[in-house]
């Protein structure tokens, strides 16, 4: 393979060197602090398998994704080969499909998915991406976002390599305790069969509780009209079938999503090994390619046990969304509240809701998620009186979303417009010039999503500004924490939205807790600049993940 040093402006600063392979190229250059390559997912697993760790990288594919989004073109092919084709005005090759999760074959992680791009062509793509960064609304922020997202790819690869400590024997005990014995042939375990019989007896006929249509029909025959079997709809129904049905649904989810088959597929060598994908959604939140790592029930977390002499440091960001809203809106009152050590919702309630914390929490989350009717409208009005800039910020984002315009996170991650909408820059859309708008969400939008409901997209855009900016912040948190843990035995083993888990020797636990606190402070400053807003974590040092909450 070919390698070349880069100088200022991304131009070659020395001769091209030919190396026998990637591992030799990186290992023989320990002085290099940042590598530029096509895609971390195609490169870094091979280095980690050889025991080689890099400090920083620039992921061309990540940069292309962010830049395409900023240009209103999210969803176009994002590989280095595609970027080169656009640069050369040649047919753009499609991105290969995401590799199917293969739980039993770790070597598949090392199989290339993208077309090789020669070094000279990769340099041209990199130079063009630097020009495109300069052309964005906020080049400094966009460059920081690209660096943060590239760092996220390193963290994800290292987490995939490390795996979460997992006791298969404990997991089996939990399953036996909850579900009973397994029957031959892969049928429902004993406890589910018993609950299914109870449901049928309550209806007076055979009912399949795993078939929603059958359950809805049975309720109808009993004179009870329900539209679905969702918990919130049926738990208030007065019928003897409801308790066993709800318990069946709870245990059925565990059996299907985290039962014996899951254990066989995803736990190897004492580690739970999903494949984390950084930036897997429009908002920047992570996903996993198999394993359901981001939805592990608490009862199943009893199997996540630290190695002997080690501990799990589990850290949850406290009230992250309203703190991010304070930072991006620059609302003086909300920033002051978000800068206190006290509970944020209680502080908001003291200012605007006569001490009613529950009402204050509903109002803040309603502003973020778009609950603007009924009591939500009244709560929003009270919030607007005390924190006008914060409410105006998400209102502006919602309005831009409804009108089909681009909205951006604080660092520049872009929510795609609805198909047929106007894809102008955020500044041209009338959003705050000094603070680009962006968002998080309870549902994720896919590139090219055609919305026929402008209000729904407005709610998404309102949320995207906060959750997307929170995702930007957490990337810098992970980068700072990864750097702080370098040289320690501690390893990052889990991340989801507002929670990180570090597996470390017991004697390092106190240093890890301090590193998380310092990384939070640093990432807040790097992301949002000088503000009084704090991003505290609730941290627990435990042997078992289930004991952290």
KOLKOL-696808 format. One record per residue: residue in three letters; y, x, z of N, C-alpha, C, O, CB in turn. Coordinates in steps of 0.05 Angstrom, whole numbers, plus 5000, padded with zeros to 4 digits. Glycine has a CB too. Example, Ala and Ser with C-alpha at 12.3 -4.5 7.8 and 13.67 -1.06 7.14 Angstrom:
ALA488652645156491052465156493452645156493452855169491152265181/SER495552575142497952735143500152585157502352685161498852825114/
***
This chain:
UNK497650175000500050005000502550185000502450415008500049815024/UNK504850064991507350214990509150135013509349895020508650164962/UNK510550335024512550285044515050445038514850655026511450345073/UNK517350345047519850495042521750435065521950205074521050415015/UNK523150635075525150585096527550435085528350485062526050845110/UNK528750265101531150115092533550205109533350265132530749805096/UNK535850215095538350295108540150055110539249825110539750515093/UNK542750105113544749895115544649715090544349815068547550015119/UNK544949455094544949275072542249225060542049085039546749375051/UNK540149325073537449275063536649445039534649395026537148995056/UNK538249655033537649825010535750045018535850135041540149944998/UNK533950145000532150365007533750605016535750685005530450434982/UNK532750735038534050965049532251205048532651395063534850915078/UNK530351205030528551435027526551375005526651164992527151495053/UNK524751565000522751534979520551334987520051285011521551804972/UNK519351214967517051034971514651204978514151414966516450864946/UNK513151124999510751265007508351095002508450845006510851355037/UNK506151214993503651064988501751125011501151355017502451144960/UNK500750905024498950935046496250805039496150625022500050815072/UNK494150885052491550785046491250495054489850335040489350955060/UNK492450415076492350135084494650075104496050255112489650065097/UNK494849825111497049725128496949855155499049945166496949425131/UNK494649875167494449975194495350265195496850345214491549965205/UNK494550425176495450705175498450715172499850885184494050865152/UNK499550555154502450555149504050495174506050635179503150345127/UNK503250305190504750235214504250425237506050505250504049945222/UNK501750495240500950675263502250945260502851075280497950705265/UNK502651035235503751305231506851305233508051515229502851415204/UNK508051075238510951065240511750925266513050705265512150915215/UNK511151035289511850905314514750885319515650725337510551065337/UNK516451035304519351025308520550775296522850715302520651275297/UNK519150635278520250405265520450175284518450105297518450325240/UNK522750055287523249835306523149555292522849355306525849865320/UNK523249545266523049295252521749325225522449505210525849165249/UNK519849155219518449155193519248915177519448695188515449175197/UNK519748955151520248735133517648685116516748875103522748785114/UNK516648445117514148385102514148095093515847935101511648445119/UNK512248035075512247765063511747545082513147345082510147765042/UNK509647565099508947355117507347475141505347605137507247135103/UNK508347435165507047545189504147445191502347605198508547455214/UNK503647195184500947085187498947225169496547225175500946795180/UNK499847355148498047505130497747795138495947935128499047475102/UNK499547895155499648175161498848245189497148415195502348285155/UNK500148105208500048195236497248165249496548335265502048035252/UNK495647955242493047945254491348185249489848275267491547705244/UNK491648305225490148545219491048785236489448945245490348625189/UNK493648795241494649005258493748975287492949165300497749015257/UNK493848725297492948675324490048735328489248845349493548385332/UNK488448675308485548735309485049035312483049115323484048615285/UNK486849185301486649485303488149595327488249835330487749605277/UNK489149425344490549515368493349605363494449765379489049735380/UNK494649515341497349595334499249365339498849145329497549695305/UNK501349415355503349215361506049305350506749545352503549165391/UNK507549125338510249195327512349065345511848865357510549115298/UNK514649195345516849095362518348855350518748655364518849325367/UNK519048875324520548665311519648645282518448835271523648715313/UNK520248425269519648395241521648205228523148065242516848295237/UNK521748215202523248025186521247895167520048035150525648155169/UNK520747645171518747495156520047365132521647175135517247285173/UNK519447455108520747355083520147055079521946905071519847515058/UNK517746975085517046695082518646515101519546305094514046655086/UNK518846605126520446465146523346435137524546225138520346605174/UNK524446665128527246665118527646465095529646325094528146945110/UNK525746465077525946295054525845995062527345835051523646345034/UNK524145935081524045655091526745575103527745355097521845635113/UNK527945735120530445675132532745655112534445475113531145875154/UNK532745835093534845835073534645595054536645475046534846095057/UNK532245535046531845295029532745045044534044875032528845265021/UNK532145025070533044805085536044785086537244575083531944815113/UNK537345015091540245025092541544935066543744825065541245305099/UNK540144995044541144925017540344635009540844554986540145114997/UNK539144485027538344215021535844205003535544004989540544075008/UNK534144405004531844414986529244455002527244554991532144654966/UNK529244375027526844405043524444255030524744035021527244295071/UNK522144385029519844275016519044424991516844394982520343985010/UNK520944574980520244744957518444974966518545044989522844854943/UNK516845084948515145314956516745534969518945594961513645414931/UNK515545654990517045845007515946125008517046295022517245735034/UNK513846174993512646444994514446644981516346574967509846434980/UNK513846904986515347114973515047094943516947154928514447384983/UNK512747014933512246994904513946764893515046794871509346934899/UNK514246544908515946324899518846404899520346344880515546084916/UNK519746554919522546644921523146834897525246824886523046784947/UNK521147004890521547184868521747034842523347104825519147384867/UNK520046834838520146674814522846534811523946524789517946464813/UNK523946424832526646304831528746504823530546454808527346164857/UNK528446744835530446954829530247044799532347094787529947194847/UNK527847044788527447144761527546914740527246954716524847284758/UNK527846664751527946424733525346394717525346334693530346444713/UNK523146434731520546394719519146164734520146084755518746654721/UNK516946054723515645834737514945894766513846114772513045754722/UNK515545714784515145764813512345684821511645444817517245604830/UNK510745864831508045794839508045624865509745664882506346044844/UNK506245434867506145274891505145434914503645634911504445024887/UNK505845354938504645484962501745394964501145164958506245404988/UNK500045574972497245494977497045305000498745305018495445744982/UNK495045125000494844935022494245085048493045305048492544735017/UNK495044965070494445085096491545115099489944935094495644915119/UNK490645355108487845405112486745215133487945175154487345695120/UNK484445085126483244905146482445065170481545285169480844765133/UNK482844935193482045065218479045115218477544935212482844885243/UNK478345365223475545445223474845555250475045795254474845645200/UNK474045385269473845475297471745685301471845835321473245255314/UNK469845705283467645895288467946165274466146335277465145775280/UNK470046205259470246445243472946575245474746525229469646385213/UNK473346735266475846875270476647045247479047065241475647035295/UNK474747185233475547355210477047205189478547325173473147475198/UNK476746935187478246785166481246805171482846765152477446505166/UNK482046875195484946905200486047135184488547155180485446945230/UNK484347315175485347555162485147535131485947715117483647795171/UNK484247315122484047275093486747205081487947015091481947065086/UNK487747345061490447285050490547015037488646925024491147495030/UNK492846875041493246615029495346635007495546444991494146415050/UNK496946845006499146864987498647074966497047264970501746915002/UNK500047054944499947244922501447494930503647484941501047124896/UNK500247724925501547984932503948024914503947974890499548214928/UNK506148104927508648164913509148464915509348564938511047994925/UNK509348604893509848894894512348964910514148804913510049004866/UNK512449204920514649294938517349264924519249164937514149574947/UNK517549344900520249334886521149044884523548984887520049464859/UNK519248864879520048584877520748464904522548304907517748414864/UNK519248554924519748454952522548544960523948394974517648554971/UNK523348784953526048884959528148714945530248654957526349174950/UNK527648634921529548454907529848184921532048084924528748414878/UNK527548074930527647824944529147854970530747674978524747714950/UNK528648064985529948115010532948145006534548025021528848375023/UNK533848284986536648314980537948054974540247994982537148514957/UNK536547884958537647624951537847444976539647284979535947494930/UNK535947464994536047315018538347395036539547235050533347335034/UNK539047655036541347745051543947625040545747545055541548045051/UNK544047605013546347485001546547185008548747085013546247514971/UNK544247055008544246765015544946725044546146525051541546645009/UNK544046905062544946885090547946895092549246745106543647105107/UNK549147085077552047115077553546865067555746815075552947355060/UNK552146705050553446475038553146225055554246015048552246425011/UNK551746245078551346005095553945955111555746115111549046045114/UNK554045715123556445635138557045825161559345885166556145355149/UNK555045925174555346105197553346335194551146325205554945965224/UNK553946545178552046755173550946885198548546955199553346965155/UNK552646935218551647065242549546895256547547005266553947125261/UNK550046635257548046465270545546445254543346435264549246185275/UNK545846425227543446395210541746645212539246625212544346345181/UNK542946885213541447125215539947135242537647225243543347375212/UNK541347035263540047035289537646845289535546895300542046945311/UNK537946615275535746425273533346545258531046515266536646165259/UNK533946685236531746815221530347025238527847045238532846935196/UNK531947175253530747375271529047245292526847335299532847555284/UNK530047025304528546885325526046765314523946775327530346675337/UNK526146635291523846515279521746725271519346685274524546345254/UNK522646955262520847175255519447275281517147335281522347405241/UNK521047295303519847375328517747175337515647245349522047405350/UNK518246915331516346715338513646755325511546695336517446445332/UNK513746845300511246895286509547115299507147105299511746965256/UNK510947315310509547535324508247425350505947475356511547765331/UNK509847255364508847135389506346965383504346985397511046975403/UNK506546805362504346625356501846785349499646725358505046445332/UNK502146995333499847165326498547295351496147315353500647375306/UNK500247385369499247515393497947315412495847385424501547655408/UNK498947075413497646865429494946785417493046735432499546615432/UNK494846775391492346715378490246925384487846865387492746685347/UNK491147165385489347395391488447385420486047435425490747655384/UNK490247325438489647345467487847105475485847145488492247345484/UNK488646865468487246625476487846555505488646725521484246665473/UNK487446305512487946205539485346225555483246145546488845905539/UNK485446345579483046365596481746085600483145895607483646495623/UNK479146065595477945805596475045825607473445975596477945665568/UNK474445675627471845675639470145445627470545215634471945645670/UNK468245515610466645315597464945165617464444925614464845435576/UNK463945305638462345175659463944965674462844745680461145375678/UNK466445025680468144825694468644585675468644365684470744955703/UNK469144645650469644425631467244245630467543995629470344545602/UNK464844355629462444185628462144015653461443785652459944355624/UNK462844135676462743985701464743745700464043525709463444165725/UNK467143795690469143585687468043355669468343125676471843695677/UNK466943435647465943235628463643065641463542825638464943365603/UNK461843205655459643055668460742875690459742645693457643255681/UNK462742965705463942805726465242555714465042335725466042965741/UNK466642585691468142355679466342175662466641935663470342465663/UNK464542305647463142155626460242105631458941945618463442295600/UNK459042255650456242225656454542375636455542565623455441935655/UNK451942305635450142455618450642395588451542185580447242385625/UNK449942595572450042565543447342455534445242525544450642835529/UNK447542275514445042165502444342315477446142415463445441865496/UNK441842325471440942465447442042325422442442085422437842475445/UNK442642485402443642375377446642355375447642255355442542115373/UNK448042445395451042455394452342195399454642155393451842545367/UNK450841995411452041745418453941765442454241975454449941535423/UNK455141535449457041535471455541625497453241545501458241265475/UNK456941775514455741855540455441605558456541395552457342065553/UNK453941645580453241425597455541255607455441015605451641525620/UNK457641385617459841235629461241065608462040835614461841415642/UNK461641165584462841005563461140765555462140545550463441175538/UNK458540805554456640585548456840375569456840135563453740685545/UNK457040455595457240255617459840095614459839855618457140405644/UNK462040235609464640095606464639905582465839695583466940295603/UNK463339995560463139815537461639565544462339345534461739965513/UNK459539585560458039355569459839175586459638925584455539435584/UNK461439285604463239135621465238975604465838745610464639315641/UNK466339105584468238975566466838735552468038515551469439165545/UNK464538775542463038565528462438335547462738105539460538675515/UNK461538395571460938185590463438025597463237785600459738315616/UNK465738155599468238015606468937825583470137605589470438215611/UNK468437895558469037715536466837515530467337315516469637885511/UNK464537565541462337375536460937415510459337245501463237095538/UNK461437635496460037705471460338005467461838135480461337545447/UNK458738105448458738395443461438475430462138365408456438475425/UNK462838655442465438755431465339065431464439185450467838655449/UNK466239175409466439465407469139555416471139525401465939565377/UNK469439665441472139745450473339975435475740025438471939815479/UNK471840115419472940335403474040235376475140385360470840545397/UNK473739965371474839845346477139665354476539435363472539695330/UNK479639745350481939575358481739295346482439105360484439705350/UNK480939275321480939005308478938825323479538585325480139035279/UNK476738935332474738775346475838675373475338445381472138935350/UNK477338855386478538785412480638575409480738375424479639035426/UNK482438605389484538415384483338135378484337935388486438505361/UNK481238135362479837885356478737755380478837505384477637925335/UNK477537915398476337805422478437685441477937475452474738025438/UNK480637815443482837705459483837435447484337245461485237905461/UNK484037435420484837195407483036955412483836735416485137245377/UNK480337015412478436805417478536715446477736485452475636905411/UNK479636885463480036805491482736675496483436615519479837055509/UNK484236625474486836485477489136675484491236575492486636275497/UNK488736935480490837125486491637275461489937405448489937325509/UNK494137255453495037385429496137665435498137695450497137215415/UNK494837865424495938145426495938255397494338175381494138315445/UNK497838425392498138545366496638815363495938895341501038595359/UNK496038935385494639195385493239235411493339065429496639435379/UNK491839465414490539525439491939755453490739895470487539605434/UNK494439795447496040005461496239935490496439695497498840045448/UNK496240135507496240085536498639915544498339735560496340355551/UNK501039975534503439835543503239535537504539375550505839955531/UNK501639465517501439185509499339035525499738805531500939165480/UNK497139165531494939015543494739045573493338885586492339105531/UNK496139245585495839275614497039045630496239015653497139535622/UNK498838895618499938665633498438405627499138195638502838625625/UNK496338415610494838175603492938105627491638285638493138225577/UNK492837855634491137765656488437675644488037445636492437525671/UNK486537875644483837825634481938035646482738265648483737825602/UNK479537955654477738145667476838375649475838575659475237995676/UNK477338355623476538575605478538805606477839025597476238475577/UNK480938755616483038955614482439205630482639425618485638835624/UNK481639195656481139445671479039625658479539865654480339385699/UNK476639515651474639695638475539785611474740005602471939555636/UNK477039625596478039705570479939945572479740135557479339465556/UNK481839925591483740145594482240405603482940615593485840075615/UNK480340375621478840615629477140725606476940965603477040545653/UNK476040545590474540635566476240795548475541005538473240395552/UNK478640685542480440825523481241095534481341295518482940655519/UNK481741125560482441385572480141585569480641805560483141355602/UNK477741505576475541685574474641735546473741955539473141575590/UNK474941535529474241575500475941795488474941965473474541315485/UNK478541795494480242005483479442275492479442465477483241955492/UNK478642305518477742565528475142645514474842875506477242555558/UNK473342455510470742515497471142605469469942805460468842275498/UNK472842465454473242535426474942785422474342955406474542295411/UNK477142805438479043025433478343275448479043495439481742935441/UNK477043255472476543495488473743485501473343575523478643525510/UNK471843375486469143355497467443595491468443815486467843105486/UNK464843545490462943775487463243905460462944145457460143675491/UNK463743745439464143865412466644045411466544255400464343645391/UNK468743945424471244105426470644375440471544585431473443955440/UNK469144365461468544605476466944795459467445035460466944535502/UNK465044695444463444865427465144995404464745225397461144715415/UNK467044835394468644925371470845125378471345315363469844695357/UNK472145085401474645215406474645415429476645555433476745015412/UNK472445435444472345625466470245845460467945785457471645485493/UNK471146085459469446315453470146545471472546605475469646395423/UNK468146675482468546915498470446865521472147035528469647145481/UNK470246635533471846575557474746515551476446515568471746795575/UNK475346445525478146395517478246145499476546105482479346635503/UNK480245975504480845755486482545875464484645995469482345515501/UNK481645835439482945965416483845765395482545755374481046175405/UNK486045625400487245475378488845665360489145895367489045245388/UNK489745565338491545735321494345625323495045415311490545725291/UNK496045755338498845675341500345735315500045955303500145815365/UNK501945545306503645575283506545545291507345325298502845375260/UNK508045755290510945735298512445585277511845605253512146015302/UNK514445435285516145285266514545095249515145065225517545475249/UNK512544965261510844795245512044525237510844375222508344745259/UNK514344455248515644195243518444245234519544465236515544005267/UNK519644035223522444045214524344135236526244285231523343775202/UNK523844045261525644115283525244395293526744485310525243915305/UNK523144535284522544805294520544805316519745025325525044925303/UNK519644575325517544565346514944665335514344635311517244285358/UNK513344785353510744895345508544685343508744475355509945115364/UNK506544745328504144585326501744775328502045015328504044415300/UNK499344665329496944825327495244725304495144485298495344815354/UNK493944905291492144835269489344805281487644975278492145065246/UNK488944575293486444525307486444575336488144725346484244685294/UNK484644445351484444495380486044315398485444295421485144775385/UNK488044185387489644005404490844135428490944015449487943775412/UNK491744385425492644535449495144415462495544455485493244815441/UNK496744265446499244165457498943885470500843765479501344145435/UNK496443795472495943535485493443545502491643375500495543315463/UNK493343745520491043775538491443595562493343635577490644065546/UNK489643395567489943235591489743405617488443605617487743015592/UNK491143305637491243465662488543505674487943725684493043325682/UNK486743305672484143335684482543555670480943695683482543075683/UNK482943585644481543795629482744075635481344275632481643735599/UNK485244075643486544335650485244475674485744705679489444295656/UNK483444335687482044455709480244685699479544865715480244255724/UNK479644685673477944895662479545145654478445355649476544795638/UNK482245125654483945355647484345515673486145455689486745265635/UNK482645715677482645865702483046165696481846275677479845825717/UNK484846285711485446565707482946745712481146665728487746655725/UNK482846975700480747165705480847255734482947235747480947405686/UNK478547345745478647445773480747665777480947855762475847565781/UNK482347625798484447815804487047765788488947915791483548095799/UNK486947565770489247505753490347235761489147085776488447505723/UNK492747175751494046915756495246805730495746955711496146945778/UNK495646545730497246405709499946355720500246215740495846145699/UNK502046455706504746385713505646165694506046215670506746645712/UNK505945925705506645685688509545615693510345565716504745445695/UNK511145625672514045575675514945345657514445345633515545835667/UNK516245145669517344915655520344925656521544955677516244655668/UNK521644895633524544885632525444615644524344405637525544915602/UNK527344625661528344385675530344235659532444345652529444455703/UNK529843985652531743805639533143945615535543965613533943715660/UNK531444045597532344215576534244065556536344175550530044325560/UNK533543825548535143685527538043645536539843715521533843425521/UNK538543525560541343495567542843755571545343765566541543335593/UNK541543965579542944225582543644335554545844445550541044425597/UNK541844295535542444375507544744215496546544325483539944355489/UNK544743955502546943785493549543875504551643885490546443485500/UNK549643955529552044065541553044305527555444345521551644125571/UNK551144485520551844745507552844705479554744835471549544925507/UNK551644525464552444495435554944315432556444345413550144375419/UNK555344125451557643945449560144075461562443985454557043685462/UNK559844265479562044395493563644185509566044215513563944535473/UNK562243985518563543785535564043905563562143985576561743525538/UNK566543925571567144065596565743955620564644105637570144065601/UNK565743685623564443565646561443605646560343675667564943265646/UNK560143575623557243605622556443905626554343965638556043495596/UNK558044085615557544365619557744435649556144595659559444545603/UNK559644325662559944385691557544285706556544415724562544255702/UNK556644045700554243935713551744095706550144145724553843635704/UNK551544185681549144335673549244625682547344775679548944335642/UNK551444705695551644965706550944985736551045195748554345075702/UNK550344755748549644745776546744795781545044775763550444475788/UNK546144875806543344905814542044645821539544615821543145095838/UNK543644435825542644175833541444025809541844105786544844005846/UNK540043805815538743645795540943525776542843405785537143415808/UNK540543565750542643485731542943185730545243085730541943595703/UNK540743035730541042745728542342635753543842435751538242615724/UNK541842745776543142655800546142705799547842545807541942785825/UNK546842945788549743005785551142815766553342735771550043295776/UNK549742755744550942555725551242285738553242155734549142535699/UNK549142205753549341945766551641935787552841725789546641885780/UNK552142155800554342155820557042115806558942005817554342415836/UNK557242215781559742195766560141925752562341825750559942415746/UNK557941815742558241585724556641335731557041125719557541665696/UNK554641365749552841135754552541075784550440985792550241195741/UNK554541135799554541055828552041165843551041025860554740755831/UNK551141395835548941515849546141425840544141505851549141465877/UNK546041255819543441155810542241355790543041355766543840875796/UNK540441525800539341745783537741635760537941735737537641925800/UNK536141425765534541315743536241215721535541245697532741085754/UNK538441085728540240975707541541205692541841185667542440795720/UNK542241415706543541645693541541775673542341855651544441845713/UNK539041805682537041925664536641755639536541865617534341965679/UNK536441495642536141315619538541345600538241345576535841025628/UNK540941365612543341385595543341645579543941645555545841375612/UNK542741875592542742135578540642135556541242215534542342365598/UNK538142055563536042065543536541855521535841895498533342015557/UNK537841635529538541435509540541535489540341475465539641185522/UNK542441695498544341815480543042015461543742025437546541965496/UNK541042155471539642355454537642215435537442295411538142555471/UNK536242015444534141895428534941635414533341525399531741845445/UNK537441545418538341315403537941045415537840845400537141325377/UNK537641025441537340765454540240655458541440695479535840785482/UNK541140515438543940425437544240125436546340025426545440555414/UNK542239975445542539685446541839585474540639735490540639555425/UNK542539345481541939225507543139395529545439475529539039205510/UNK541439455550542439625572543139895563544840025574540239635594/UNK541839995541542440255531545340275522546540485525540540325508/UNK546340065510549140065501551040075524553040215523549639815484/UNK550439925545552139935569552040215582554140315590551239725589/UNK549640335584549440595595550940805579552240985589546440675597/UNK550740775552552040965534555140945538556441155537551340915505/UNK556140705542559040675546559940815571562040945571559740375547/UNK558340785592559040925617558941225614560641375625557140835640/UNK556941315599556641605594558941705577560041925582553941675581/UNK559741555558561941635540564641665555566141835549562241425517/UNK565041495575567541515590567741775605569941895607567741285610/UNK565541875616565542125632564942375616565942585623563542105654/UNK563442345594562642585578563142515548561242505533559742655583/UNK565642475540566242385513565442575491564442485470569242335511/UNK565742835495565043025473562043035469561143065446566143305480/UNK560443005490557643015487556642775471554942805453556243025515/UNK557542535479556742295464557742305436556242225417557742045479/UNK560142395432561242405404559642595387559242545363564142495405/UNK558542805398557042995383554542875371553942905347556243235400/UNK553042725388550542605377551242365360549742295341548742525400/UNK553442225366554342005349554942105321554241975301556841865361/UNK556342325319557042445293554542515277554342475253558842685297/UNK552542625292550042705278548642455268547642455245548242855298/UNK548542245284547241995276548641885251547341785232547241795298/UNK551241885251552741775228552141935203551741815182555841775235/UNK552142195205551542365182548642315172548242305148551842665189/UNK546842275191544042215183543841955168542441935148542242215207/UNK545241745178545141485166546241495137545341355120546741285182/UNK548141675133549441695107547941885088548941935066552341775110/UNK545741995097544142175080545142455078544342595060543942055054/UNK546942535096548042805095546343005112544742925129550942815105/UNK546643255106545243465121546343495149548843485152545343735106/UNK544643525168545543595195544043845204541743895196545043355215/UNK545343995221544244255228544044295258545644175273545844485215/UNK542244465267542144555294544444745299545844825281539444675302/UNK544744825324546845015331546745275315548745375306546745075361/UNK544245375310544045625296543745585266543945775251541645775305/UNK543345335256543445285228540845175216540745145191544045535214/UNK538845125232536444985221537344715211538844575224534144965243/UNK536344635188537444395175535344175173533044215166538344465147/UNK536243935180534643695176534943595147537243565138535543465196/UNK532843565132533043485104534243215101533843035118530343505090/UNK535743175079536842905074534742715065532642805054539142915054/UNK535142465068533342265056533442295026535542365015534041975065/UNK531242235013531142254984533342064973533441834979528342184973/UNK535042174955537142014944539742034959541741934950536341724942/UNK539642174982542042204998543742434988542842594971541442245027/UNK546142454998547942674990547242925006547142915031550842604995/UNK546643144993545743385007547943595008547643814998543343504993/UNK550243515018552443695021552243855047550843765065555143555019/UNK553644075050553744225074554644055098555943855094555444465072/UNK553844135122554543985145557543965148558543755157553344105171/UNK558944175142561844175144563143955126564943815133563044445138/UNK562043935101563043745082562243455091563443265082561943805055/UNK560243435108559443175118561143075141560642865151556543185126/UNK563143235148564943145168564043205197565143095216565442855166/UNK562043385200561043455226562843675238564343805223558143545226/UNK562643725264564443925276564244195263562044305261563843945306/UNK566544295254566444555239565644785257564344975247569244605227/UNK566444775282565945005299563145005311562145205320567945025322/UNK561844765311559144745322557344585303557444335305559244615350/UNK555844715286554044575268552244385283551444435306552444775251/UNK551544175269549843975282546944005273546344095251550743685275/UNK545143945292542243955286540743775304541943625319541244245288/UNK537943785305536543585320533743635328532343795315536743345307/UNK532743505349529943485357529043195354530643025347529543585385/UNK526543145359525642865355523042785368521442965375525542805327/UNK522542535371520042435381518042405357515642405361520342175396/UNK519142365334517442365309518642575291521042635291517442075295/UNK516842705275517742925258518042825230516442665220515743165260/UNK520142915216520542845188519243055171519443295177523642815182/UNK518042975150516843165131518843215108520343035102514143065121/UNK518743445096520543505074520343295052518043215044520043775062/UNK522543205042522543005020521942725029521442555013520543085000/UNK522142685055521542415066523642215056526042265059521442415097/UNK522741995044524541795034524841575054522941415058523541685007/UNK527141555067527541345087528941105075531041135063529141465110/UNK527740875079529140635070530640505093531940305090527040435059/UNK530440635116531840535140533840745149533140945162529740475163/UNK536340705141538340905148538840935178539441155188540940845134/UNK538540715192538940725221536740895234537241045253539040445234/UNK534340875224532141035235532641325230532241495248529440955223/UNK533641395207534341675202536641765218536841995226534941715172/UNK538541585224540741655241539841715269540741905282542741425242/UNK537841565279536741625305535341895305535542055324534741405315/UNK533941955283532642215281534642435281534342645295530842225255/UNK536742405265538842615264540142655291540742885298540942545242/UNK540642445305541842455332540042635350541042805365542142175344/UNK537442585348535642735365535243015354534843205370532942585365/UNK535343045328534843315315536943515325536243745329535043285285/UNK539343425330541443615339540643745365541143985369544143475341/UNK539543585383538843695409536143835409535944065418538843465430/UNK534143695400531443825401531244065383529844255390529343615394/UNK532444055359532444285342533844525354532944755351533544215315/UNK536144475366537644685380536044795404536045035410540344595389/UNK534544615417532744705439530544875428529845075441531544455453/UNK529544815404527444975392528545255385527245455388526344845367/UNK531045265375532345525370532545685395531945925395535245475358/UNK533345555417533645695443530945805452530746035462534845515464/UNK528845635450526245725461525145955445523646125456524345495461/UNK525745975419524846205403526046465414524646665417525646175374/UNK528646455421529846695432528846745460528646975469532946655433/UNK528146535475526846575501524246715498523746915512526446295515/UNK522546635479520046765475520347055466518947225475518346615454/UNK522347105449522847375440523647555463522647775466524947385418/UNK525447445480526347605503524147645523523847865535528747465517/UNK522447445528520247465547518147665536517047825551518947195552/UNK517547645511515647825498516548115502514948295508515247765468/UNK519048165498520148435501519948525530519348755536523048445491/UNK520548335549520448405577517648475587517248635605521648185594/UNK515648345574512848385583511648635570509448715578511248145576/UNK512948755550511948995537511449215557513249265574513849085514/UNK509149335556508549545576507049435600506049595616510949685584/UNK506949175604505449055625502748965615502348945591507048825638/UNK500948905634498348785626498648495619496948375606496248835648/UNK500748365629501248085625501248005595502248165579503847995638/UNK500247765589500247665562501247375561500547215578497447685550/UNK502947315541503547045535501146905523499947005504506047025516/UNK500246685535497846555525498246265516496446145505495646575546/UNK500546145523500945865516503945805514505545925529499545685537/UNK504645625495507345535493507445265480506045215461509045735476/UNK508945075492509444815480512244715488512644645511507244615488/UNK513944705469516644585472518244695495520144845491516244285476/UNK517544625520519144715543517444845565518244865588520644475555/UNK515044935557513145055577511945305565511045315542511044855585/UNK511845515582510445755574508545835596508945775620512445995569/UNK506345955589504346055608503846345602503346425579501645885607/UNK503946515623503346795621500946855639500846765662505746975630/UNK498946995628496547075643497047365651497447545634493947045626/UNK496847425677497547695686495947765711494947595725500547705692/UNK495648025716494448115742496148005765498547965763494248415743/UNK494847945787496147825810498547995819500647885827494247795833/UNK498348255817500448435826502948425808505048515815499448715829/UNK502548325783504848305765506248035765508247995752503948355736/UNK505147845780506147565779509047545786510547405773504547385798/UNK509847685807512747675816514547785794516747675789513147825842/UNK513748005781515348115760515447925736517547915722514148385751/UNK513247785730513247595708515147365714516647275696510447485703/UNK515247255738517047045746519947135741521546985731516646955775/UNK520547385750523247485746523847525716526147475708523547755760/UNK521847605701522247645672522947385658524547375640519847775659/UNK521647165666522146905655524946815661526446715644520146695665/UNK525846855686528546785694530646945678532546835668528946835724/UNK530147205675532047375660532047305631534147305618531447665665/UNK529647245620529547175591531046905586532346875565526647145582/UNK530946725605532346475602535346515601536746405585531646285625/UNK536346685619539246745620540146885594542146815583539846915644/UNK538547075585539247225561539147045536540947055520537347455557/UNK537046875534536846705510539046495510540046425488534146575509/UNK539946395533542146205534544646335523546146205508542546105562/UNK545146575531547546715522547446785492549346755477548046975538/UNK545046885483544746955455545046705437546246725415542047075450/UNK543946485445543946245429546746105428547746045407541846045438/UNK547846055452550145885454552746035461554845905463549645675474/UNK552546295466554946445474555646405503553946315519557346365456/UNK558046465510558946445538559446155545561446035536561546615543/UNK557746045562558145775572557245775601555745955609556545555556/UNK558145585617557145565645554345445647553145435668559045405662/UNK553245355624550645215624548345405632548245635623550045095597/UNK546745315650544345465659541845325649541745085645544245495690/UNK539745485645537145375636534945465656533445645650536545475607/UNK534945345679532945425699530145335693529745145678533745305726/UNK528245475704525345405701524145345728524845465749523845635688/UNK522345155729520645105752518045275747516645215727519944805757/UNK517545465764515345655759513245635781513945625804516545935757/UNK510745635773508545635791506645865785505945915762507045365790/UNK505745995805503746215802501146095813500846055837504546475817/UNK499146055795496745915803494346055791494546215772496845625793/UNK491945985802489446075790488545875768487245955749487346105811/UNK489245625772488345415754490745265742492545185757486345215768/UNK490745215716492945085703493544805715495844725717492345055673/UNK491444665722491744395733493244395759494344185767489044265737/UNK493344615773494744625799497744675796499244675816493644855816/UNK498744705771501544775767503344525769505744555772501944905741/UNK502244285767503844045766502743835785503843615787504043935737/
***
